[in-house]
């Protein structure tokens, strides 16, 4: 199974957040949503979850 990565640096942010989350896709989506809500004050909506899921990239191994 390919691990997925959510990288806050790739989304515009007033705070300049540098958090990167990696793991199994559903774990990353769950953690990224929690982060977006608690740190960036987004609402936990189906649209946010879909946007995060679509922004995930495959983890690059050995780079």
Order of alpha helices (4+ residues) and beta strands (2+ residues): beta-beta-alpha-alpha-beta
